[in-house]
Structure formats: structure tokens, C-alpha cells
């Protein structure tokens, strides 16, 4: 006769939803208590964290994070891709190169590296919807979108800290 011993699940997931204010780049966690509602001007950030559940406090298990930013309903759709990135001619080549890199780079790897360093364990990150749009006025557009990306990263840190402290 065999004895069945229930096993703990190997992985645990944690889901969350944030509203990011388009003017201040402040994030507000949406919950059932808030009615899951956010102003139309807000971007929505959904985060899913998947981690080994045998010992969440251990630094041995890997962590996977998926984040999706959905632009606000009021943001014009279809206009940004038609604009061309224009850099002033007198801009130094170093600034031009870093601006081009900023506008075309995938931020997932850098974010994953910073999170892995902070939490002292392997963290794999997939970011969707955080790619900056190409547009005139690189300083203002890039600054806005970098603020949004930094807000996304703060939310990821908060969610990982919450998940890995259980």
C-alpha cells in the first residue's frame, strides 16, 4: 500500500496592476478596494512575478517577471511612429549616440541586471510596451518615457520585495 504525501507547488505567482499618472509618473497600485479603476490619462502596468516557492527567502531560486505597459486611452494612437527622430546638427557625437541608443534600446536586460544585483538572485525580466517612441523633441519625449520606465522599475522592485519576503 502506498502513502501519498501532498507536495507543495514548486512555483508561486503574484499578479498586480498599477496606474501610472502620465503627468507625474507616479504609480498607484490598483486593488479591489479601489474598484480597479484609474483615470483615462493613466498608463496601466500589469506585473506577473513567478518564483520558486520552496524557499522564497533563499537566493538560490530564479525569478521571472513579466511587465506590460498599456498606454492611456487619451494618448493619440498612430501619430508617433510617423514622426522622425531629429537630432540637432551641433550635438556632440557622444550625445547623439546615447540618444539613439536610448530611443532604440531594449530595457529588459538592463532592468534584469539591476534587479538581480539588488535581490542577489537570478532575475529574468520581460518588459512590453516600454519602448520609447521616435519623435521630434528628443529631450522632452525621452525624459517623459525614461520617467515612466523608472516608475515601472520602482513597481517591479516593490512587487519583487513583496513576493520574495513571503
Order of alpha helices (4+ residues) and beta strands (2+ residues): beta-beta-beta-beta-alpha-alpha-beta-alpha
